[in-house]
């Protein structure tokens, strides 16, 4: 994996974090995944270790959980 993946659910906390992360990392270095719109990717996020959103999966496989917006269980519902 060459890019970081930013998982979020579209809440105001997530959208704000998305803009900050893009500013810090650059749009060319990040894939944004809106889990409320791409529910088929929730399993992928869980397998990577994402427990809440917003979260950033780094290219080395580390998951950085950012300012709590919603749990994965909430996103699944």
mmCIF file of the N, C-alpha and C atoms, coordinates in Angstrom:
data_MODEL
# 
_entry.id   MODEL 
# 
loop_
_atom_site.group_PDB 
_atom_site.id 
_atom_site.type_symbol 
_atom_site.label_atom_id 
_atom_site.label_alt_id 
_atom_site.label_comp_id 
_atom_site.label_asym_id 
_atom_site.label_entity_id 
_atom_site.label_seq_id 
_atom_site.pdbx_PDB_ins_code 
_atom_site.Cartn_x 
_atom_site.Cartn_y 
_atom_site.Cartn_z 
_atom_site.occupancy 
_atom_site.B_iso_or_equiv 
_atom_site.pdbx_formal_charge 
_atom_site.auth_seq_id 
_atom_site.auth_comp_id 
_atom_site.auth_asym_id 
_atom_site.auth_atom_id 
_atom_site.pdbx_PDB_model_num 
ATOM 1   N N  . UNK A 1 1  ? 0.848   -1.170 0.000  1.00 0.00 ? 1  UNK A N  1 
ATOM 2   C CA . UNK A 1 1  ? 0.000   0.000  0.000  1.00 0.00 ? 1  UNK A CA 1 
ATOM 3   C C  . UNK A 1 1  ? 0.896   1.236  0.000  1.00 0.00 ? 1  UNK A C  1 
ATOM 4   N N  . UNK A 1 2  ? 0.727   2.084  -0.984 1.00 0.00 ? 2  UNK A N  1 
ATOM 5   C CA . UNK A 1 2  ? 1.529   3.295  -1.088 1.00 0.00 ? 2  UNK A CA 1 
ATOM 6   C C  . UNK A 1 2  ? 0.852   4.515  -0.486 1.00 0.00 ? 2  UNK A C  1 
ATOM 7   N N  . UNK A 1 3  ? -0.469  4.510  -0.471 1.00 0.00 ? 3  UNK A N  1 
ATOM 8   C CA . UNK A 1 3  ? -1.219  5.647  0.046  1.00 0.00 ? 3  UNK A CA 1 
ATOM 9   C C  . UNK A 1 3  ? -1.766  5.329  1.423  1.00 0.00 ? 3  UNK A C  1 
ATOM 10  N N  . UNK A 1 4  ? -1.974  6.383  2.206  1.00 0.00 ? 4  UNK A N  1 
ATOM 11  C CA . UNK A 1 4  ? -2.738  6.245  3.435  1.00 0.00 ? 4  UNK A CA 1 
ATOM 12  C C  . UNK A 1 4  ? -4.208  6.173  3.045  1.00 0.00 ? 4  UNK A C  1 
ATOM 13  N N  . UNK A 1 5  ? -5.020  5.560  3.900  1.00 0.00 ? 5  UNK A N  1 
ATOM 14  C CA . UNK A 1 5  ? -6.462  5.504  3.676  1.00 0.00 ? 5  UNK A CA 1 
ATOM 15  C C  . UNK A 1 5  ? -7.138  6.196  4.851  1.00 0.00 ? 5  UNK A C  1 
ATOM 16  N N  . UNK A 1 6  ? -7.963  7.172  4.558  1.00 0.00 ? 6  UNK A N  1 
ATOM 17  C CA . UNK A 1 6  ? -8.705  7.900  5.577  1.00 0.00 ? 6  UNK A CA 1 
ATOM 18  C C  . UNK A 1 6  ? -10.139 7.400  5.547  1.00 0.00 ? 6  UNK A C  1 
ATOM 19  N N  . UNK A 1 7  ? -10.542 6.722  6.622  1.00 0.00 ? 7  UNK A N  1 
ATOM 20  C CA . UNK A 1 7  ? -11.903 6.203  6.742  1.00 0.00 ? 7  UNK A CA 1 
ATOM 21  C C  . UNK A 1 7  ? -12.737 7.183  7.544  1.00 0.00 ? 7  UNK A C  1 
ATOM 22  N N  . UNK A 1 8  ? -13.942 7.463  7.071  1.00 0.00 ? 8  UNK A N  1 
ATOM 23  C CA . UNK A 1 8  ? -14.848 8.319  7.831  1.00 0.00 ? 8  UNK A CA 1 
ATOM 24  C C  . UNK A 1 8  ? -16.287 7.980  7.502  1.00 0.00 ? 8  UNK A C  1 
ATOM 25  N N  . UNK A 1 9  ? -17.216 8.624  8.236  1.00 0.00 ? 9  UNK A N  1 
ATOM 26  C CA . UNK A 1 9  ? -18.637 8.313  8.071  1.00 0.00 ? 9  UNK A CA 1 
ATOM 27  C C  . UNK A 1 9  ? -19.468 9.524  7.677  1.00 0.00 ? 9  UNK A C  1 
ATOM 28  N N  . UNK A 1 10 ? -18.814 10.633 7.373  1.00 0.00 ? 10 UNK A N  1 
ATOM 29  C CA . UNK A 1 10 ? -19.534 11.795 6.885  1.00 0.00 ? 10 UNK A CA 1 
ATOM 30  C C  . UNK A 1 10 ? -20.031 12.754 7.942  1.00 0.00 ? 10 UNK A C  1 
ATOM 31  N N  . UNK A 1 11 ? -19.802 12.467 9.210  1.00 0.00 ? 11 UNK A N  1 
ATOM 32  C CA . UNK A 1 11 ? -20.248 13.377 10.270 1.00 0.00 ? 11 UNK A CA 1 
ATOM 33  C C  . UNK A 1 11 ? -19.391 14.645 10.252 1.00 0.00 ? 11 UNK A C  1 
ATOM 34  N N  . UNK A 1 12 ? -19.825 15.712 10.901 1.00 0.00 ? 12 UNK A N  1 
ATOM 35  C CA . UNK A 1 12 ? -19.042 16.955 10.902 1.00 0.00 ? 12 UNK A CA 1 
ATOM 36  C C  . UNK A 1 12 ? -17.612 16.774 11.424 1.00 0.00 ? 12 UNK A C  1 
ATOM 37  N N  . UNK A 1 13 ? -17.430 15.945 12.452 1.00 0.00 ? 13 UNK A N  1 
ATOM 38  C CA . UNK A 1 13 ? -16.091 15.686 12.976 1.00 0.00 ? 13 UNK A CA 1 
ATOM 39  C C  . UNK A 1 13 ? -15.229 15.042 11.894 1.00 0.00 ? 13 UNK A C  1 
ATOM 40  N N  . UNK A 1 14 ? -15.796 14.076 11.177 1.00 0.00 ? 14 UNK A N  1 
ATOM 41  C CA . UNK A 1 14 ? -15.061 13.357 10.129 1.00 0.00 ? 14 UNK A CA 1 
ATOM 42  C C  . UNK A 1 14 ? -14.707 14.267 8.954  1.00 0.00 ? 14 UNK A C  1 
ATOM 43  N N  . UNK A 1 15 ? -15.647 15.073 8.528  1.00 0.00 ? 15 UNK A N  1 
ATOM 44  C CA . UNK A 1 15 ? -15.420 15.957 7.381  1.00 0.00 ? 15 UNK A CA 1 
ATOM 45  C C  . UNK A 1 15 ? -14.335 16.980 7.708  1.00 0.00 ? 15 UNK A C  1 
ATOM 46  N N  . UNK A 1 16 ? -14.377 17.517 8.910  1.00 0.00 ? 16 UNK A N  1 
ATOM 47  C CA . UNK A 1 16 ? -13.348 18.468 9.329  1.00 0.00 ? 16 UNK A CA 1 
ATOM 48  C C  . UNK A 1 16 ? -11.977 17.806 9.366  1.00 0.00 ? 16 UNK A C  1 
ATOM 49  N N  . UNK A 1 17 ? -11.916 16.600 9.937  1.00 0.00 ? 17 UNK A N  1 
ATOM 50  C CA . UNK A 1 17 ? -10.647 15.864 9.988  1.00 0.00 ? 17 UNK A CA 1 
ATOM 51  C C  . UNK A 1 17 ? -10.149 15.528 8.588  1.00 0.00 ? 17 UNK A C  1 
ATOM 52  N N  . UNK A 1 18 ? -11.064 15.176 7.693  1.00 0.00 ? 18 UNK A N  1 
ATOM 53  C CA . UNK A 1 18 ? -10.684 14.862 6.307  1.00 0.00 ? 18 UNK A CA 1 
ATOM 54  C C  . UNK A 1 18 ? -9.965  16.048 5.666  1.00 0.00 ? 18 UNK A C  1 
ATOM 55  N N  . UNK A 1 19 ? -10.517 17.227 5.815  1.00 0.00 ? 19 UNK A N  1 
ATOM 56  C CA . UNK A 1 19 ? -9.899  18.413 5.220  1.00 0.00 ? 19 UNK A CA 1 
ATOM 57  C C  . UNK A 1 19 ? -8.515  18.678 5.814  1.00 0.00 ? 19 UNK A C  1 
ATOM 58  N N  . UNK A 1 20 ? -8.383  18.518 7.127  1.00 0.00 ? 20 UNK A N  1 
ATOM 59  C CA . UNK A 1 20 ? -7.083  18.721 7.774  1.00 0.00 ? 20 UNK A CA 1 
ATOM 60  C C  . UNK A 1 20 ? -6.059  17.696 7.326  1.00 0.00 ? 20 UNK A C  1 
ATOM 61  N N  . UNK A 1 21 ? -6.474  16.432 7.233  1.00 0.00 ? 21 UNK A N  1 
ATOM 62  C CA . UNK A 1 21 ? -5.554  15.370 6.816  1.00 0.00 ? 21 UNK A CA 1 
ATOM 63  C C  . UNK A 1 21 ? -5.108  15.584 5.374  1.00 0.00 ? 21 UNK A C  1 
ATOM 64  N N  . UNK A 1 22 ? -6.032  15.943 4.513  1.00 0.00 ? 22 UNK A N  1 
ATOM 65  C CA . UNK A 1 22 ? -5.666  16.210 3.114  1.00 0.00 ? 22 UNK A CA 1 
ATOM 66  C C  . UNK A 1 22 ? -4.679  17.368 3.038  1.00 0.00 ? 22 UNK A C  1 
ATOM 67  N N  . UNK A 1 23 ? -4.900  18.403 3.842  1.00 0.00 ? 23 UNK A N  1 
ATOM 68  C CA . UNK A 1 23 ? -3.969  19.534 3.862  1.00 0.00 ? 23 UNK A CA 1 
ATOM 69  C C  . UNK A 1 23 ? -2.586  19.115 4.342  1.00 0.00 ? 23 UNK A C  1 
ATOM 70  N N  . UNK A 1 24 ? -2.541  18.233 5.325  1.00 0.00 ? 24 UNK A N  1 
ATOM 71  C CA . UNK A 1 24 ? -1.257  17.792 5.876  1.00 0.00 ? 24 UNK A CA 1 
ATOM 72  C C  . UNK A 1 24 ? -0.519  16.816 4.965  1.00 0.00 ? 24 UNK A C  1 
ATOM 73  N N  . UNK A 1 25 ? -1.239  15.847 4.428  1.00 0.00 ? 25 UNK A N  1 
ATOM 74  C CA . UNK A 1 25 ? -0.611  14.762 3.670  1.00 0.00 ? 25 UNK A CA 1 
ATOM 75  C C  . UNK A 1 25 ? -0.581  15.050 2.170  1.00 0.00 ? 25 UNK A C  1 
ATOM 76  N N  . UNK A 1 26 ? -1.616  15.702 1.683  1.00 0.00 ? 26 UNK A N  1 
ATOM 77  C CA . UNK A 1 26 ? -1.742  15.956 0.254  1.00 0.00 ? 26 UNK A CA 1 
ATOM 78  C C  . UNK A 1 26 ? -2.685  14.954 -0.388 1.00 0.00 ? 26 UNK A C  1 
ATOM 79  N N  . UNK A 1 27 ? -3.552  15.441 -1.235 1.00 0.00 ? 27 UNK A N  1 
ATOM 80  C CA . UNK A 1 27 ? -4.579  14.607 -1.863 1.00 0.00 ? 27 UNK A CA 1 
ATOM 81  C C  . UNK A 1 27 ? -3.994  13.446 -2.673 1.00 0.00 ? 27 UNK A C  1 
ATOM 82  N N  . UNK A 1 28 ? -2.794  13.604 -3.189 1.00 0.00 ? 28 UNK A N  1 
ATOM 83  C CA . UNK A 1 28 ? -2.172  12.546 -3.987 1.00 0.00 ? 28 UNK A CA 1 
ATOM 84  C C  . UNK A 1 28 ? -1.688  11.365 -3.146 1.00 0.00 ? 28 UNK A C  1 
ATOM 85  N N  . UNK A 1 29 ? -1.628  11.561 -1.819 1.00 0.00 ? 29 UNK A N  1 
ATOM 86  C CA . UNK A 1 29 ? -1.069  10.537 -0.944 1.00 0.00 ? 29 UNK A CA 1 
ATOM 87  C C  . UNK A 1 29 ? -2.103  9.885  -0.040 1.00 0.00 ? 29 UNK A C  1 
ATOM 88  N N  . UNK A 1 30 ? -3.377  10.149 -0.323 1.00 0.00 ? 30 UNK A N  1 
ATOM 89  C CA . UNK A 1 30 ? -4.420  9.623  0.543  1.00 0.00 ? 30 UNK A CA 1 
ATOM 90  C C  . UNK A 1 30 ? -5.637  9.188  -0.265 1.00 0.00 ? 30 UNK A C  1 
ATOM 91  N N  . UNK A 1 31 ? -6.221  8.086  0.151  1.00 0.00 ? 31 UNK A N  1 
ATOM 92  C CA . UNK A 1 31 ? -7.497  7.639  -0.403 1.00 0.00 ? 31 UNK A CA 1 
ATOM 93  C C  . UNK A 1 31 ? -8.548  7.881  0.670  1.00 0.00 ? 31 UNK A C  1 
ATOM 94  N N  . UNK A 1 32 ? -9.620  8.544  0.325  1.00 0.00 ? 32 UNK A N  1 
ATOM 95  C CA . UNK A 1 32 ? -10.688 8.825  1.274  1.00 0.00 ? 32 UNK A CA 1 
ATOM 96  C C  . UNK A 1 32 ? -11.816 7.813  1.062  1.00 0.00 ? 32 UNK A C  1 
ATOM 97  N N  . UNK A 1 33 ? -12.211 7.151  2.139  1.00 0.00 ? 33 UNK A N  1 
ATOM 98  C CA . UNK A 1 33 ? -13.286 6.156  2.081  1.00 0.00 ? 33 UNK A CA 1 
ATOM 99  C C  . UNK A 1 33 ? -14.399 6.598  3.033  1.00 0.00 ? 33 UNK A C  1 
ATOM 100 N N  . UNK A 1 34 ? -15.541 6.919  2.465  1.00 0.00 ? 34 UNK A N  1 
ATOM 101 C CA . UNK A 1 34 ? -16.730 7.329  3.224  1.00 0.00 ? 34 UNK A CA 1 
ATOM 102 C C  . UNK A 1 34 ? -17.528 6.057  3.493  1.00 0.00 ? 34 UNK A C  1 
ATOM 103 N N  . UNK A 1 35 ? -17.399 5.518  4.715  1.00 0.00 ? 35 UNK A N  1 
ATOM 104 C CA . UNK A 1 35 ? -17.991 4.216  5.024  1.00 0.00 ? 35 UNK A CA 1 
ATOM 105 C C  . UNK A 1 35 ? -19.514 4.218  5.018  1.00 0.00 ? 35 UNK A C  1 
ATOM 106 N N  . UNK A 1 36 ? -20.138 5.361  5.250  1.00 0.00 ? 36 UNK A N  1 
ATOM 107 C CA . UNK A 1 36 ? -21.603 5.412  5.192  1.00 0.00 ? 36 UNK A CA 1 
ATOM 108 C C  . UNK A 1 36 ? -22.096 5.251  3.755  1.00 0.00 ? 36 UNK A C  1 
ATOM 109 N N  . UNK A 1 37 ? -21.259 5.637  2.795  1.00 0.00 ? 37 UNK A N  1 
ATOM 110 C CA . UNK A 1 37 ? -21.601 5.502  1.380  1.00 0.00 ? 37 UNK A CA 1 
ATOM 111 C C  . UNK A 1 37 ? -20.982 4.260  0.749  1.00 0.00 ? 37 UNK A C  1 
ATOM 112 N N  . UNK A 1 38 ? -19.929 3.717  1.357  1.00 0.00 ? 38 UNK A N  1 
ATOM 113 C CA . UNK A 1 38 ? -19.228 2.549  0.825  1.00 0.00 ? 38 UNK A CA 1 
ATOM 114 C C  . UNK A 1 38 ? -19.225 1.446  1.884  1.00 0.00 ? 38 UNK A C  1 
ATOM 115 N N  . UNK A 1 39 ? -20.408 1.007  2.274  1.00 0.00 ? 39 UNK A N  1 
ATOM 116 C CA . UNK A 1 39 ? -20.542 0.018  3.353  1.00 0.00 ? 39 UNK A CA 1 
ATOM 117 C C  . UNK A 1 39 ? -19.805 -1.285 3.042  1.00 0.00 ? 39 UNK A C  1 
ATOM 118 N N  . UNK A 1 40 ? -19.592 -1.569 1.775  1.00 0.00 ? 40 UNK A N  1 
ATOM 119 C CA . UNK A 1 40 ? -18.877 -2.791 1.398  1.00 0.00 ? 40 UNK A CA 1 
ATOM 120 C C  . UNK A 1 40 ? -17.418 -2.763 1.865  1.00 0.00 ? 40 UNK A C  1 
ATOM 121 N N  . UNK A 1 41 ? -16.933 -1.603 2.286  1.00 0.00 ? 41 UNK A N  1 
ATOM 122 C CA . UNK A 1 41 ? -15.538 -1.489 2.729  1.00 0.00 ? 41 UNK A CA 1 
ATOM 123 C C  . UNK A 1 41 ? -15.395 -1.507 4.254  1.00 0.00 ? 41 UNK A C  1 
ATOM 124 N N  . UNK A 1 42 ? -16.510 -1.680 4.974  1.00 0.00 ? 42 UNK A N  1 
ATOM 125 C CA . UNK A 1 42 ? -16.443 -1.721 6.434  1.00 0.00 ? 42 UNK A CA 1 
ATOM 126 C C  . UNK A 1 42 ? -15.612 -2.913 6.909  1.00 0.00 ? 42 UNK A C  1 
ATOM 127 N N  . UNK A 1 43 ? -15.813 -4.092 6.318  1.00 0.00 ? 43 UNK A N  1 
ATOM 128 C CA . UNK A 1 43 ? -15.025 -5.263 6.707  1.00 0.00 ? 43 UNK A CA 1 
ATOM 129 C C  . UNK A 1 43 ? -13.530 -5.013 6.513  1.00 0.00 ? 43 UNK A C  1 
ATOM 130 N N  . UNK A 1 44 ? -13.183 -4.405 5.405  1.00 0.00 ? 44 UNK A N  1 
ATOM 131 C CA . UNK A 1 44 ? -11.786 -4.059 5.120  1.00 0.00 ? 44 UNK A CA 1 
ATOM 132 C C  . UNK A 1 44 ? -11.222 -3.176 6.235  1.00 0.00 ? 44 UNK A C  1 
ATOM 133 N N  . UNK A 1 45 ? -11.982 -2.168 6.615  1.00 0.00 ? 45 UNK A N  1 
ATOM 134 C CA . UNK A 1 45 ? -11.538 -1.247 7.665  1.00 0.00 ? 45 UNK A CA 1 
ATOM 135 C C  . UNK A 1 45 ? -11.370 -1.982 8.994  1.00 0.00 ? 45 UNK A C  1 
ATOM 136 N N  . UNK A 1 46 ? -12.337 -2.828 9.333  1.00 0.00 ? 46 UNK A N  1 
ATOM 137 C CA . UNK A 1 46 ? -12.257 -3.592 10.584 1.00 0.00 ? 46 UNK A CA 1 
ATOM 138 C C  . UNK A 1 46 ? -11.047 -4.519 10.594 1.00 0.00 ? 46 UNK A C  1 
ATOM 139 N N  . UNK A 1 47 ? -10.798 -5.194 9.483  1.00 0.00 ? 47 UNK A N  1 
ATOM 140 C CA . UNK A 1 47 ? -9.650  -6.107 9.400  1.00 0.00 ? 47 UNK A CA 1 
ATOM 141 C C  . UNK A 1 47 ? -8.330  -5.359 9.543  1.00 0.00 ? 47 UNK A C  1 
ATOM 142 N N  . UNK A 1 48 ? -8.311  -4.098 9.125  1.00 0.00 ? 48 UNK A N  1 
ATOM 143 C CA . UNK A 1 48 ? -7.105  -3.277 9.249  1.00 0.00 ? 48 UNK A CA 1 
ATOM 144 C C  . UNK A 1 48 ? -6.918  -2.765 10.674 1.00 0.00 ? 48 UNK A C  1 
ATOM 145 N N  . UNK A 1 49 ? -7.984  -2.877 11.502 1.00 0.00 ? 49 UNK A N  1 
ATOM 146 C CA . UNK A 1 49 ? -7.879  -2.427 12.890 1.00 0.00 ? 49 UNK A CA 1 
ATOM 147 C C  . UNK A 1 49 ? -8.652  -1.169 13.219 1.00 0.00 ? 49 UNK A C  1 
ATOM 148 N N  . UNK A 1 50 ? -9.441  -0.675 12.282 1.00 0.00 ? 50 UNK A N  1 
ATOM 149 C CA . UNK A 1 50 ? -10.235 0.527  12.525 1.00 0.00 ? 50 UNK A CA 1 
ATOM 150 C C  . UNK A 1 50 ? -11.380 0.170  13.464 1.00 0.00 ? 50 UNK A C  1 
ATOM 151 N N  . UNK A 1 51 ? -11.488 0.898  14.579 1.00 0.00 ? 51 UNK A N  1 
ATOM 152 C CA . UNK A 1 51 ? -12.535 0.656  15.574 1.00 0.00 ? 51 UNK A CA 1 
ATOM 153 C C  . UNK A 1 51 ? -13.502 1.824  15.672 1.00 0.00 ? 51 UNK A C  1 
ATOM 154 N N  . UNK A 1 52 ? -13.055 2.988  15.190 1.00 0.00 ? 52 UNK A N  1 
ATOM 155 C CA . UNK A 1 52 ? -13.906 4.176  15.176 1.00 0.00 ? 52 UNK A CA 1 
ATOM 156 C C  . UNK A 1 52 ? -13.430 5.074  14.048 1.00 0.00 ? 52 UNK A C  1 
ATOM 157 N N  . UNK A 1 53 ? -14.306 5.979  13.659 1.00 0.00 ? 53 UNK A N  1 
ATOM 158 C CA . UNK A 1 53 ? -13.950 6.932  12.603 1.00 0.00 ? 53 UNK A CA 1 
ATOM 159 C C  . UNK A 1 53 ? -14.096 8.340  13.162 1.00 0.00 ? 53 UNK A C  1 
ATOM 160 N N  . UNK A 1 54 ? -13.320 9.261  12.675 1.00 0.00 ? 54 UNK A N  1 
ATOM 161 C CA . UNK A 1 54 ? -12.355 9.135  11.590 1.00 0.00 ? 54 UNK A CA 1 
ATOM 162 C C  . UNK A 1 54 ? -11.095 8.387  12.023 1.00 0.00 ? 54 UNK A C  1 
ATOM 163 N N  . UNK A 1 55 ? -10.514 7.703  11.062 1.00 0.00 ? 55 UNK A N  1 
ATOM 164 C CA . UNK A 1 55 ? -9.277  6.961  11.303 1.00 0.00 ? 55 UNK A CA 1 
ATOM 165 C C  . UNK A 1 55 ? -8.417  6.990  10.044 1.00 0.00 ? 55 UNK A C  1 
ATOM 166 N N  . UNK A 1 56 ? -7.124  6.998  10.272 1.00 0.00 ? 56 UNK A N  1 
ATOM 167 C CA . UNK A 1 56 ? -6.166  7.015  9.168  1.00 0.00 ? 56 UNK A CA 1 
ATOM 168 C C  . UNK A 1 56 ? -5.342  5.744  9.215  1.00 0.00 ? 56 UNK A C  1 
ATOM 169 N N  . UNK A 1 57 ? -5.370  4.974  8.136  1.00 0.00 ? 57 UNK A N  1 
ATOM 170 C CA . UNK A 1 57 ? -4.542  3.785  7.992  1.00 0.00 ? 57 UNK A CA 1 
ATOM 171 C C  . UNK A 1 57 ? -3.302  4.199  7.220  1.00 0.00 ? 57 UNK A C  1 
ATOM 172 N N  . UNK A 1 58 ? -2.143  4.067  7.850  1.00 0.00 ? 58 UNK A N  1 
ATOM 173 C CA . UNK A 1 58 ? -0.894  4.483  7.205  1.00 0.00 ? 58 UNK A CA 1 
ATOM 174 C C  . UNK A 1 58 ? -0.397  3.397  6.256  1.00 0.00 ? 58 UNK A C  1 
ATOM 175 N N  . UNK A 1 59 ? 0.495   3.743  5.344  1.00 0.00 ? 59 UNK A N  1 
ATOM 176 C CA . UNK A 1 59 ? 1.031   2.738  4.421  1.00 0.00 ? 59 UNK A CA 1 
ATOM 177 C C  . UNK A 1 59 ? 1.717   1.573  5.133  1.00 0.00 ? 59 UNK A C  1 
ATOM 178 N N  . UNK A 1 60 ? 2.212   1.794  6.351  1.00 0.00 ? 60 UNK A N  1 
ATOM 179 C CA . UNK A 1 60 ? 2.869   0.708  7.082  1.00 0.00 ? 60 UNK A CA 1 
ATOM 180 C C  . UNK A 1 60 ? 1.879   -0.150 7.867  1.00 0.00 ? 60 UNK A C  1 
ATOM 181 N N  . UNK A 1 61 ? 0.583   0.184  7.800  1.00 0.00 ? 61 UNK A N  1 
ATOM 182 C CA . UNK A 1 61 ? -0.437  -0.624 8.446  1.00 0.00 ? 61 UNK A CA 1 
ATOM 183 C C  . UNK A 1 61 ? -0.873  -0.148 9.821  1.00 0.00 ? 61 UNK A C  1 
ATOM 184 N N  . UNK A 1 62 ? -0.333  0.966  10.280 1.00 0.00 ? 62 UNK A N  1 
ATOM 185 C CA . UNK A 1 62 ? -0.763  1.517  11.558 1.00 0.00 ? 62 UNK A CA 1 
ATOM 186 C C  . UNK A 1 62 ? -2.084  2.244  11.398 1.00 0.00 ? 62 UNK A C  1 
ATOM 187 N N  . UNK A 1 63 ? -2.971  2.098  12.387 1.00 0.00 ? 63 UNK A N  1 
ATOM 188 C CA . UNK A 1 63 ? -4.245  2.802  12.380 1.00 0.00 ? 63 UNK A CA 1 
ATOM 189 C C  . UNK A 1 63 ? -4.173  3.923  13.404 1.00 0.00 ? 63 UNK A C  1 
ATOM 190 N N  . UNK A 1 64 ? -4.414  5.133  12.931 1.00 0.00 ? 64 UNK A N  1 
ATOM 191 C CA . UNK A 1 64 ? -4.431  6.303  13.806 1.00 0.00 ? 64 UNK A CA 1 
ATOM 192 C C  . UNK A 1 64 ? -5.881  6.725  13.973 1.00 0.00 ? 64 UNK A C  1 
ATOM 193 N N  . UNK A 1 65 ? -6.413  6.524  15.165 1.00 0.00 ? 65 UNK A N  1 
ATOM 194 C CA . UNK A 1 65 ? -7.788  6.936  15.446 1.00 0.00 ? 65 UNK A CA 1 
ATOM 195 C C  . UNK A 1 65 ? -7.769  8.407  15.835 1.00 0.00 ? 65 UNK A C  1 
ATOM 196 N N  . UNK A 1 66 ? -8.545  9.191  15.120 1.00 0.00 ? 66 UNK A N  1 
ATOM 197 C CA . UNK A 1 66 ? -8.567  10.627 15.330 1.00 0.00 ? 66 UNK A CA 1 
ATOM 198 C C  . UNK A 1 66 ? -9.776  11.017 16.162 1.00 0.00 ? 66 UNK A C  1 
ATOM 199 N N  . UNK A 1 67 ? -9.949  12.263 16.389 1.00 0.00 ? 67 UNK A N  1 
ATOM 200 C CA . UNK A 1 67 ? -11.056 12.816 17.170 1.00 0.00 ? 67 UNK A CA 1 
ATOM 201 C C  . UNK A 1 67 ? -12.328 11.995 16.961 1.00 0.00 ? 67 UNK A C  1 
ATOM 202 N N  . UNK A 1 68 ? -12.812 11.329 18.000 1.00 0.00 ? 68 UNK A N  1 
ATOM 203 C CA . UNK A 1 68 ? -13.897 10.360 17.893 1.00 0.00 ? 68 UNK A CA 1 
ATOM 204 C C  . UNK A 1 68 ? -15.145 10.964 17.255 1.00 0.00 ? 68 UNK A C  1 
ATOM 205 N N  . UNK A 1 69 ? -15.621 10.316 16.194 1.00 0.00 ? 69 UNK A N  1 
ATOM 206 C CA . UNK A 1 69 ? -16.854 10.716 15.525 1.00 0.00 ? 69 UNK A CA 1 
ATOM 207 C C  . UNK A 1 69 ? -17.934 9.662  15.662 1.00 0.00 ? 69 UNK A C  1 
ATOM 208 N N  . UNK A 1 70 ? -17.566 8.379  15.419 1.00 0.00 ? 70 UNK A N  1 
ATOM 209 C CA . UNK A 1 70 ? -18.527 7.273  15.524 1.00 0.00 ? 70 UNK A CA 1 
ATOM 210 C C  . UNK A 1 70 ? -17.770 5.957  15.597 1.00 0.00 ? 70 UNK A C  1 
ATOM 211 N N  . UNK A 1 71 ? -18.358 4.992  16.275 1.00 0.00 ? 71 UNK A N  1 
ATOM 212 C CA . UNK A 1 71 ? -17.760 3.659  16.318 1.00 0.00 ? 71 UNK A CA 1 
ATOM 213 C C  . UNK A 1 71 ? -18.115 2.926  15.022 1.00 0.00 ? 71 UNK A C  1 
ATOM 214 N N  . UNK A 1 72 ? -17.360 1.898  14.712 1.00 0.00 ? 72 UNK A N  1 
ATOM 215 C CA . UNK A 1 72 ? -17.671 1.083  13.524 1.00 0.00 ? 72 UNK A CA 1 
ATOM 216 C C  . UNK A 1 72 ? -19.062 0.457  13.684 1.00 0.00 ? 72 UNK A C  1 
ATOM 217 N N  . UNK A 1 73 ? -19.432 0.070  14.898 1.00 0.00 ? 73 UNK A N  1 
ATOM 218 C CA . UNK A 1 73 ? -20.763 -0.498 15.134 1.00 0.00 ? 73 UNK A CA 1 
ATOM 219 C C  . UNK A 1 73 ? -21.853 0.503  14.750 1.00 0.00 ? 73 UNK A C  1 
ATOM 220 N N  . UNK A 1 74 ? -21.634 1.782  15.049 1.00 0.00 ? 74 UNK A N  1 
ATOM 221 C CA . UNK A 1 74 ? -22.603 2.813  14.666 1.00 0.00 ? 74 UNK A CA 1 
ATOM 222 C C  . UNK A 1 74 ? -22.696 2.962  13.156 1.00 0.00 ? 74 UNK A C  1 
ATOM 223 N N  . UNK A 1 75 ? -21.563 2.845  12.481 1.00 0.00 ? 75 UNK A N  1 
ATOM 224 C CA . UNK A 1 75 ? -21.530 2.975  11.025 1.00 0.00 ? 75 UNK A CA 1 
ATOM 225 C C  . UNK A 1 75 ? -22.263 1.803  10.367 1.00 0.00 ? 75 UNK A C  1 
ATOM 226 N N  . UNK A 1 76 ? -22.144 0.615  10.955 1.00 0.00 ? 76 UNK A N  1 
ATOM 227 C CA . UNK A 1 76 ? -22.798 -0.572 10.420 1.00 0.00 ? 76 UNK A CA 1 
ATOM 228 C C  . UNK A 1 76 ? -24.312 -0.488 10.514 1.00 0.00 ? 76 UNK A C  1 
ATOM 229 N N  . UNK A 1 77 ? -24.800 0.193  11.537 1.00 0.00 ? 77 UNK A N  1 
ATOM 230 C CA . UNK A 1 77 ? -26.252 0.244  11.792 1.00 0.00 ? 77 UNK A CA 1 
ATOM 231 C C  . UNK A 1 77 ? -27.009 1.008  10.735 1.00 0.00 ? 77 UNK A C  1 
# 
